[in-house]
Amino acid sequence: MDTTSNSELKRKAVVLLSGGLDSMITAALANERGFDVHALTLNYGQRHQLELRSARLIASKLEVAEHIQLSLDLRAFGGSALTDAIDVPKSGVRDDIPITYVPARNLVFLALTTACAEAAGANDVFIGVNALDYSGYPDCRPEFIESFAETARLGTKAGVGGTPFNIHAPLQHMAKSDIAKECVRLKLDPTWSWSCYDPTEDEKACGECDSCRLRKKGFEEAGLVDSTVYHA
């Protein structure tokens, strides 16, 4: 009698699950593609804990095989409105790199996600970066993802052993409107996720930070309803 479980037959993948809309959809896409999904969430000292709560909810709703929550307090470095006593901009999305950029965040996060994958015997890593409708962060660009994949190949036992990591960024070339449509197609509830950088005291999304503006714009352009409660 074969006692092998379905999860043992699937290829493992580790998904960087922040708790945001993009990471939720990315995790669901990994699941849809037949991977045995393991999620990694990083508590990096961000100014609120709501996205961490959302990450736990998403992991539960998607029934991931494992959800690792790791603390890494980047407040020791500061340099960002998300990790320091700096006001979050509310004037609209601009062309320059905003103060909400956390220095080298995706570089650090991808390194940790890859380390998690190597320890778990997985060669597939998923990240929900987007290079079209975004705030201009340099670590969301395709060339960064491609470069990191090569760095991971050169700097890991798995890579030098001939089994390099596949870095999946399924939302990379999608507009926010297309991402909103994917949320509906995958039957995900937008309220499971959290995108706002600066929530109100009563835990409403501010509606004015870059992340809120881009999220609202995506659903509006797609002609879909975002069930998130916004303050503005």
C-alpha positions as CSV (number, residue, x, y, z in Angstrom):
1,M,0.0,0.0,0.0
2,D,1.4,3.4,-1.0
3,T,1.2,5.8,2.0
4,T,2.8,8.7,0.2
5,S,0.7,11.9,0.8
6,N,-0.2,14.4,-1.9
7,S,2.1,17.0,-0.3
8,E,5.0,14.7,-0.5
9,L,4.4,14.3,-4.3
10,K,4.3,18.0,-4.9
11,R,7.3,20.2,-5.4
12,K,7.9,22.5,-2.5
13,A,8.0,26.3,-2.9
14,V,8.6,29.0,-0.4
15,V,6.5,32.1,-0.8
16,L,7.5,35.5,0.7
17,L,4.1,36.4,2.4
18,S,4.0,39.9,3.6
19,G,0.3,40.0,4.1
20,G,-0.3,42.5,1.2
21,L,-2.5,42.0,-1.8
22,D,0.3,41.1,-4.1
23,S,1.8,38.5,-1.8
24,M,-1.6,36.9,-1.2
25,I,-2.2,36.5,-4.9
26,T,1.3,35.2,-5.4
27,A,0.8,32.5,-2.8
28,A,-2.5,31.5,-4.4
29,L,-0.9,31.3,-7.8
30,A,1.9,29.1,-6.4
31,N,-0.8,26.9,-4.9
32,E,-2.7,26.9,-8.2
33,R,0.4,25.8,-10.1
34,G,0.6,22.7,-7.9
35,F,3.3,23.6,-5.5
36,D,3.3,22.5,-1.9
37,V,3.3,26.0,-0.5
38,H,5.5,27.0,2.5
39,A,5.2,30.7,3.5
40,L,7.7,33.0,5.1
41,T,6.6,36.2,6.8
42,L,9.1,38.7,8.2
43,N,8.4,41.0,11.1
44,Y,11.0,43.6,10.2
45,G,9.9,46.3,12.6
46,Q,7.3,47.9,10.3
47,R,5.3,50.7,11.8
48,H,2.2,48.6,12.3
49,Q,1.4,44.9,12.8
50,L,-1.8,44.7,10.7
51,E,0.0,43.2,7.7
52,L,1.4,40.5,9.9
53,R,-2.1,39.6,11.1
54,S,-3.2,39.5,7.5
55,A,-0.3,37.2,6.6
56,R,-1.4,34.7,9.3
57,L,-5.0,34.9,8.0
58,I,-3.9,34.3,4.4
59,A,-1.7,31.4,5.4
60,S,-4.7,29.9,7.2
61,K,-7.2,30.5,4.4
62,L,-4.9,29.1,1.8
63,E,-4.0,26.2,4.0
64,V,-0.3,26.4,3.4
65,A,1.9,23.5,4.4
66,E,4.0,25.6,6.8
67,H,4.0,29.3,7.9
68,I,7.3,30.5,9.3
69,Q,7.2,33.9,11.0
70,L,10.7,35.4,11.5
71,S,11.6,38.6,13.4
72,L,14.3,40.9,11.9
73,D,14.1,44.4,13.4
74,L,15.2,46.8,10.7
75,R,14.4,49.7,13.0
76,A,18.0,49.5,14.1
77,F,18.9,50.9,10.7
78,G,16.0,53.2,10.1
79,G,16.2,55.2,6.9
80,S,12.6,54.6,5.9
81,A,9.1,55.9,6.8
82,L,8.2,52.3,7.4
83,T,10.9,51.7,10.0
84,D,11.7,55.2,11.4
85,A,9.9,58.2,12.9
86,I,9.3,59.7,9.4
87,D,5.9,60.8,8.1
88,V,4.4,58.6,5.4
89,P,3.9,60.7,2.2
90,K,0.2,61.3,1.3
91,S,0.6,63.6,-1.7
92,G,0.3,61.0,-4.4
93,V,2.6,58.6,-6.3
94,R,5.6,60.4,-7.8
95,D,8.4,59.4,-10.2
96,D,11.2,59.4,-7.6
97,I,12.0,56.7,-5.1
98,P,9.8,57.6,-2.0
99,I,10.9,57.6,1.6
100,T,8.8,54.5,2.2
101,Y,11.5,52.5,0.4
102,V,13.2,50.3,3.0
103,P,16.9,50.1,2.3
104,A,17.7,46.8,0.4
105,R,14.5,45.2,1.8
106,N,13.8,42.8,-1.1
107,L,17.5,41.9,-1.3
108,V,17.5,40.9,2.4
109,F,14.1,39.3,2.2
110,L,14.9,37.2,-0.9
111,A,18.1,36.0,0.7
112,L,16.2,34.8,3.7
113,T,13.5,33.2,1.6
114,T,16.1,31.4,-0.4
115,A,17.8,30.2,2.7
116,C,14.5,29.0,4.0
117,A,13.9,27.2,0.7
118,E,17.3,25.6,0.7
119,A,16.8,24.3,4.2
120,A,13.4,22.9,3.3
121,G,14.8,21.2,0.1
122,A,12.9,23.5,-2.2
123,N,14.2,25.0,-5.4
124,D,11.3,27.4,-6.0
125,V,10.9,30.8,-4.5
126,F,7.9,33.1,-5.1
127,I,7.9,36.9,-4.5
128,G,5.0,39.3,-5.3
129,V,7.0,42.2,-6.8
130,N,5.5,44.3,-9.5
131,A,7.4,46.5,-12.0
132,L,4.5,48.4,-13.6
133,D,2.1,50.0,-11.1
134,Y,4.5,50.5,-8.2
135,S,6.2,53.2,-6.2
136,G,9.5,53.1,-8.1
137,Y,11.4,50.8,-5.7
138,P,14.6,49.5,-7.4
139,D,14.3,46.1,-5.9
140,C,11.0,45.4,-7.8
141,R,12.6,45.5,-11.2
142,P,13.1,42.5,-13.5
143,E,16.8,43.0,-13.7
144,F,17.1,42.8,-9.9
145,I,15.2,39.5,-9.8
146,E,17.3,38.1,-12.6
147,S,20.5,39.2,-10.9
148,F,19.5,37.8,-7.6
149,A,18.7,34.4,-9.2
150,E,22.3,34.3,-10.4
151,T,23.7,35.4,-7.0
152,A,21.6,32.6,-5.3
153,R,23.1,30.1,-7.8
154,L,26.6,31.1,-7.0
155,G,26.1,31.5,-3.2
156,T,24.3,28.3,-2.2
157,K,25.1,24.7,-1.8
158,A,22.1,23.8,-4.0
159,G,23.2,26.3,-6.7
160,V,26.8,25.1,-7.0
161,G,25.6,21.5,-6.8
162,G,23.6,22.0,-10.0
163,T,20.1,22.7,-8.8
164,P,19.7,26.5,-8.9
165,F,16.7,28.3,-7.5
166,N,13.8,29.3,-9.6
167,I,12.8,32.8,-8.5
168,H,9.2,33.3,-9.5
169,A,7.7,36.8,-9.8
170,P,4.3,36.1,-11.4
171,L,2.9,39.6,-11.0
172,Q,6.0,41.4,-12.2
173,H,4.7,42.5,-15.6
174,M,1.0,42.9,-14.5
175,A,-0.9,46.2,-14.1
176,K,-2.6,46.7,-10.8
177,S,-5.9,46.3,-12.6
178,D,-4.9,42.8,-13.8
179,I,-3.8,42.0,-10.3
180,A,-7.2,43.0,-9.0
181,K,-8.8,40.7,-11.6
182,E,-6.6,37.8,-10.5
183,C,-7.8,38.4,-6.9
184,V,-11.4,37.8,-8.1
185,R,-10.5,34.9,-10.4
186,L,-8.7,33.1,-7.6
187,K,-11.7,33.7,-5.3
188,L,-9.7,35.6,-2.8
189,D,-11.2,38.1,-0.4
190,P,-9.3,41.5,-0.7
191,T,-10.0,42.1,3.0
192,W,-7.8,39.2,3.9
193,S,-4.8,41.3,2.9
194,W,-3.4,44.6,4.1
195,S,-1.6,47.2,2.0
196,C,-1.8,50.5,3.8
197,Y,1.4,52.0,5.1
198,D,-0.2,54.3,7.7
199,P,-3.5,52.9,9.1
200,T,-5.7,55.0,11.4
201,E,-6.1,54.3,15.1
202,D,-9.4,52.4,14.4
203,E,-7.5,50.2,11.9
204,K,-8.8,51.6,8.7
205,A,-6.6,51.9,5.6
206,C,-5.6,55.6,5.2
207,G,-6.5,55.7,1.5
208,E,-3.9,58.3,0.8
209,C,-0.4,56.6,1.0
210,D,1.1,55.3,-2.2
211,S,0.2,51.7,-1.4
212,C,-3.5,52.6,-0.8
213,R,-3.6,54.8,-4.0
214,L,-2.2,52.1,-6.2
215,R,-4.5,49.4,-4.7
216,K,-7.6,51.6,-5.1
217,K,-6.5,52.5,-8.7
218,G,-6.2,48.9,-9.6
219,F,-9.6,47.9,-8.5
220,E,-11.2,51.0,-10.0
221,E,-9.6,50.5,-13.4
222,A,-10.6,46.8,-13.4
223,G,-14.2,47.9,-12.6
224,L,-14.2,45.8,-9.4
225,V,-15.1,46.5,-5.8
226,D,-12.3,46.5,-3.2
227,S,-14.1,45.6,0.0
228,T,-11.3,47.2,2.0
229,V,-12.6,50.0,4.4
230,Y,-10.7,53.2,3.7
231,H,-10.5,56.3,5.9
232,A,-10.3,58.6,2.8
